[in-house]
Amino acid sequence: MISIRNLAVSISWLALSTSLLCAVDLSTYRGFQLGMNLPAIEKLADLKLAEAKMIHQRPAVIEQLEW
């Protein structure tokens, strides 16, 4: 009885842990990553730095690019 319960728990643990192994990093999308600097985004998206709009400056700088 105990061995069947241990086997069931082990299989359940294995099934739940495989989803964690396949999880992706949600901070990246198509080569873009949260926290990238503007020159890196300029190269990746083929945009110009002059097109960036300052949205917010304090406490952190937030700039927006549209394409």
PyMOL commands that set and color helices and strands:
alter all, ss='L'
color gray80, all
select helices_A, chain A and resi 2-21+38-45+49-51
alter helices_A, ss='H'
color red, helices_A
select strands_A, chain A and resi 28-29+32-33+53-56+62-64
alter strands_A, ss='S'
color yellow, strands_A
deselect
rebuild
show_as cartoon
